[in-house]
Amino acid sequence: MAKQKNIQVSSQPEKESLLRKIPGFRTETPWKMGAALAFYMSIVFALLIGSGVFYNPQP
């Protein structure tokens, strides 16, 4: 006789963290996470510069 595995089916879906939905963080590969973080930070920095948050008038 073959052994049967007991499989429990959960009625509630597993909770996923927000990071698992963001490209670059889904696979939890360290180099991909680092590359994604650098890319996202550069986008945020560019948006802040473009919006004038870091405005520094020359005298």
N, CA, C and O atoms as a GROMACS GRO file, in nm:
protein
  236
    1MET      N    1   0.083  -0.119   0.000
    1MET     CA    2   0.000   0.000   0.000
    1MET      C    3   0.088   0.126   0.000
    1MET      O    4   0.191   0.131   0.067
    2ALA      N    5   0.046   0.223  -0.075
    2ALA     CA    6   0.117   0.350  -0.080
    2ALA      C    7   0.074   0.436   0.038
    2ALA      O    8  -0.041   0.433   0.082
    3LYS      N    9   0.168   0.509   0.088
    3LYS     CA   10   0.137   0.600   0.199
    3LYS      C   11   0.066   0.723   0.145
    3LYS      O   12   0.101   0.776   0.040
    4GLN      N   13  -0.032   0.767   0.218
    4GLN     CA   14  -0.106   0.886   0.180
    4GLN      C   15  -0.062   1.001   0.268
    4GLN      O   16  -0.043   0.986   0.389
    5LYS      N   17  -0.047   1.116   0.206
    5LYS     CA   18  -0.008   1.236   0.281
    5LYS      C   19  -0.134   1.307   0.328
    5LYS      O   20  -0.232   1.319   0.254
    6ASN      N   21  -0.129   1.354   0.449
    6ASN     CA   22  -0.239   1.434   0.502
    6ASN      C   23  -0.219   1.578   0.458
    6ASN      O   24  -0.122   1.643   0.496
    7ILE      N   25  -0.310   1.627   0.378
    7ILE     CA   26  -0.302   1.764   0.329
    7ILE      C   27  -0.415   1.843   0.394
    7ILE      O   28  -0.532   1.809   0.383
    8GLN      N   29  -0.374   1.950   0.462
    8GLN     CA   30  -0.473   2.036   0.525
    8GLN      C   31  -0.495   2.158   0.436
    8GLN      O   32  -0.400   2.226   0.396
    9VAL      N   33  -0.618   2.184   0.408
    9VAL     CA   34  -0.653   2.298   0.326
    9VAL      C   35  -0.702   2.408   0.419
    9VAL      O   36  -0.795   2.390   0.497
   10SER      N   37  -0.637   2.522   0.409
   10SER     CA   38  -0.672   2.635   0.493
   10SER      C   39  -0.784   2.714   0.427
   10SER      O   40  -0.783   2.735   0.306
   11SER      N   41  -0.880   2.756   0.506
   11SER     CA   42  -0.989   2.836   0.452
   11SER      C   43  -0.949   2.983   0.439
   11SER      O   44  -1.015   3.059   0.368
   12GLN      N   45  -0.840   3.022   0.507
   12GLN     CA   46  -0.794   3.160   0.501
   12GLN      C   47  -0.668   3.166   0.415
   12GLN      O   48  -0.578   3.084   0.432
   13PRO      N   49  -0.662   3.262   0.323
   13PRO     CA   50  -0.540   3.276   0.242
   13PRO      C   51  -0.424   3.325   0.327
   13PRO      O   52  -0.443   3.396   0.427
   14GLU      N   53  -0.304   3.287   0.286
   14GLU     CA   54  -0.186   3.331   0.360
   14GLU      C   55  -0.170   3.481   0.343
   14GLU      O   56  -0.197   3.536   0.236
   15LYS      N   57  -0.127   3.547   0.449
   15LYS     CA   58  -0.103   3.690   0.442
   15LYS      C   59   0.032   3.714   0.377
   15LYS      O   60   0.133   3.656   0.418
   16GLU      N   61   0.033   3.798   0.275
   16GLU     CA   62   0.157   3.835   0.209
   16GLU      C   63   0.196   3.974   0.255
   16GLU      O   64   0.111   4.062   0.274
   17SER      N   65   0.325   3.993   0.272
   17SER     CA   66   0.370   4.127   0.309
   17SER      C   67   0.362   4.218   0.187
   17SER      O   68   0.356   4.170   0.073
   18LEU      N   69   0.362   4.345   0.210
   18LEU     CA   70   0.354   4.442   0.102
   18LEU      C   71   0.477   4.432   0.011
   18LEU      O   72   0.466   4.453  -0.110
   19LEU      N   73   0.592   4.402   0.069
   19LEU     CA   74   0.714   4.391  -0.011
   19LEU      C   75   0.707   4.279  -0.112
   19LEU      O   76   0.768   4.288  -0.219
   20ARG      N   77   0.634   4.174  -0.082
   20ARG     CA   78   0.624   4.060  -0.174
   20ARG      C   79   0.546   4.094  -0.300
   20ARG      O   80   0.544   4.015  -0.394
   21LYS      N   81   0.484   4.209  -0.304
   21LYS     CA   82   0.406   4.250  -0.421
   21LYS      C   83   0.483   4.350  -0.508
   21LYS      O   84   0.439   4.380  -0.619
   22ILE      N   85   0.595   4.401  -0.459
   22ILE     CA   86   0.672   4.503  -0.531
   22ILE      C   87   0.778   4.434  -0.617
   22ILE      O   88   0.854   4.351  -0.566
   23PRO      N   89   0.785   4.467  -0.746
   23PRO     CA   90   0.888   4.407  -0.832
   23PRO      C   91   1.028   4.431  -0.776
   23PRO      O   92   1.063   4.542  -0.736
   24GLY      N   93   1.108   4.326  -0.773
   24GLY     CA   94   1.242   4.331  -0.718
   24GLY      C   95   1.249   4.269  -0.580
   24GLY      O   96   1.356   4.226  -0.536
   25PHE      N   97   1.137   4.263  -0.510
   25PHE     CA   98   1.132   4.208  -0.375
   25PHE      C   99   1.052   4.077  -0.369
   25PHE      O  100   1.046   4.012  -0.265
   26ARG      N  101   0.992   4.039  -0.481
   26ARG     CA  102   0.904   3.922  -0.479
   26ARG      C  103   0.980   3.791  -0.464
   26ARG      O  104   0.931   3.699  -0.399
   27THR      N  105   1.100   3.781  -0.523
   27THR     CA  106   1.175   3.656  -0.518
   27THR      C  107   1.266   3.647  -0.396
   27THR      O  108   1.321   3.540  -0.366
   28GLU      N  109   1.281   3.758  -0.325
   28GLU     CA  110   1.370   3.768  -0.208
   28GLU      C  111   1.515   3.735  -0.242
   28GLU      O  112   1.589   3.685  -0.157
   29THR      N  113   1.555   3.763  -0.366
   29THR     CA  114   1.694   3.747  -0.408
   29THR      C  115   1.768   3.875  -0.369
   29THR      O  116   1.728   3.984  -0.411
   30PRO      N  117   1.875   3.863  -0.290
   30PRO     CA  118   1.942   3.984  -0.238
   30PRO      C  119   1.986   4.084  -0.346
   30PRO      O  120   1.966   4.204  -0.328
   31TRP      N  121   2.045   4.038  -0.455
   31TRP     CA  122   2.093   4.133  -0.555
   31TRP      C  123   1.976   4.203  -0.624
   31TRP      O  124   1.988   4.320  -0.661
   32LYS      N  125   1.866   4.133  -0.643
   32LYS     CA  126   1.749   4.196  -0.705
   32LYS      C  127   1.687   4.298  -0.611
   32LYS      O  128   1.640   4.403  -0.655
   33MET      N  129   1.688   4.268  -0.482
   33MET     CA  130   1.634   4.362  -0.385
   33MET      C  131   1.720   4.488  -0.380
   33MET      O  132   1.667   4.599  -0.371
   34GLY      N  133   1.851   4.471  -0.385
   34GLY     CA  134   1.941   4.586  -0.385
   34GLY      C  135   1.925   4.672  -0.509
   34GLY      O  136   1.923   4.794  -0.500
   35ALA      N  137   1.914   4.606  -0.625
   35ALA     CA  138   1.896   4.680  -0.750
   35ALA      C  139   1.762   4.754  -0.750
   35ALA      O  140   1.754   4.870  -0.793
   36ALA      N  141   1.658   4.689  -0.702
   36ALA     CA  142   1.526   4.753  -0.696
   36ALA      C  143   1.527   4.871  -0.600
   36ALA      O  144   1.470   4.975  -0.630
   37LEU      N  145   1.592   4.854  -0.485
   37LEU     CA  146   1.599   4.962  -0.388
   37LEU      C  147   1.672   5.083  -0.446
   37LEU      O  148   1.628   5.196  -0.430
   38ALA      N  149   1.784   5.059  -0.514
   38ALA     CA  150   1.858   5.169  -0.576
   38ALA      C  151   1.773   5.239  -0.682
   38ALA      O  152   1.773   5.362  -0.691
   39PHE      N  153   1.701   5.161  -0.763
   39PHE     CA  154   1.616   5.218  -0.867
   39PHE      C  155   1.504   5.301  -0.806
   39PHE      O  156   1.480   5.414  -0.849
   40TYR      N  157   1.435   5.246  -0.707
   40TYR     CA  158   1.322   5.318  -0.647
   40TYR      C  159   1.369   5.443  -0.574
   40TYR      O  160   1.300   5.546  -0.578
   41MET      N  161   1.483   5.437  -0.508
   41MET     CA  162   1.535   5.555  -0.439
   41MET      C  163   1.575   5.663  -0.539
   41MET      O  164   1.556   5.782  -0.513
   42SER      N  165   1.632   5.623  -0.653
   42SER     CA  166   1.668   5.723  -0.753
   42SER      C  167   1.544   5.790  -0.812
   42SER      O  168   1.547   5.909  -0.841
   43ILE      N  169   1.436   5.714  -0.829
   43ILE     CA  170   1.311   5.772  -0.878
   43ILE      C  171   1.256   5.873  -0.776
   43ILE      O  172   1.214   5.982  -0.813
   44VAL      N  173   1.256   5.835  -0.649
   44VAL     CA  174   1.206   5.925  -0.545
   44VAL      C  175   1.291   6.052  -0.539
   44VAL      O  176   1.239   6.162  -0.529
   45PHE      N  177   1.423   6.035  -0.545
   45PHE     CA  178   1.514   6.149  -0.541
   45PHE      C  179   1.490   6.241  -0.660
   45PHE      O  180   1.488   6.363  -0.645
   46ALA      N  181   1.473   6.183  -0.780
   46ALA     CA  182   1.448   6.264  -0.899
   46ALA      C  183   1.315   6.339  -0.888
   46ALA      O  184   1.306   6.455  -0.929
   47LEU      N  185   1.215   6.275  -0.833
   47LEU     CA  186   1.086   6.342  -0.814
   47LEU      C  187   1.098   6.456  -0.713
   47LEU      O  188   1.036   6.562  -0.732
   48LEU      N  189   1.175   6.437  -0.608
   48LEU     CA  190   1.193   6.543  -0.509
   48LEU      C  191   1.269   6.661  -0.568
   48LEU      O  192   1.236   6.776  -0.540
   49ILE      N  193   1.371   6.633  -0.648
   49ILE     CA  194   1.446   6.741  -0.712
   49ILE      C  195   1.356   6.814  -0.811
   49ILE      O  196   1.356   6.937  -0.816
   50GLY      N  197   1.280   6.740  -0.888
   50GLY     CA  198   1.191   6.800  -0.988
   50GLY      C  199   1.080   6.884  -0.926
   50GLY      O  200   1.034   6.981  -0.986
   51SER      N  201   1.038   6.848  -0.807
   51SER     CA  202   0.930   6.922  -0.742
   51SER      C  203   0.982   7.046  -0.670
   51SER      O  204   0.902   7.128  -0.625
   52GLY      N  205   1.112   7.061  -0.657
   52GLY     CA  206   1.168   7.179  -0.594
   52GLY      C  207   1.193   7.165  -0.445
   52GLY      O  208   1.220   7.265  -0.378
   53VAL      N  209   1.186   7.046  -0.392
   53VAL     CA  210   1.210   7.026  -0.249
   53VAL      C  211   1.354   7.062  -0.214
   53VAL      O  212   1.381   7.117  -0.107
   54PHE      N  213   1.447   7.031  -0.305
   54PHE     CA  214   1.588   7.059  -0.279
   54PHE      C  215   1.633   7.185  -0.353
   54PHE      O  216   1.747   7.192  -0.400
   55TYR      N  217   1.545   7.282  -0.364
   55TYR     CA  218   1.576   7.406  -0.436
   55TYR      C  219   1.679   7.486  -0.358
   55TYR      O  220   1.661   7.514  -0.240
   56ASN      N  221   1.787   7.523  -0.425
   56ASN     CA  222   1.893   7.601  -0.362
   56ASN      C  223   1.931   7.714  -0.457
   56ASN      O  224   2.014   7.696  -0.546
   57PRO      N  225   1.872   7.832  -0.438
   57PRO     CA  226   1.902   7.943  -0.530
   57PRO      C  227   2.047   7.990  -0.513
   57PRO      O  228   2.100   7.996  -0.402
   58GLN      N  229   2.108   8.023  -0.624
   58GLN     CA  230   2.245   8.074  -0.619
   58GLN      C  231   2.240   8.224  -0.590
   58GLN      O  232   2.163   8.296  -0.653
   59PRO      N  233   2.321   8.271  -0.494
   59PRO     CA  234   2.319   8.416  -0.461
   59PRO      C  235   2.380   8.503  -0.568
   59PRO      O  236   2.385   8.625  -0.553
   0.00000   0.00000   0.00000
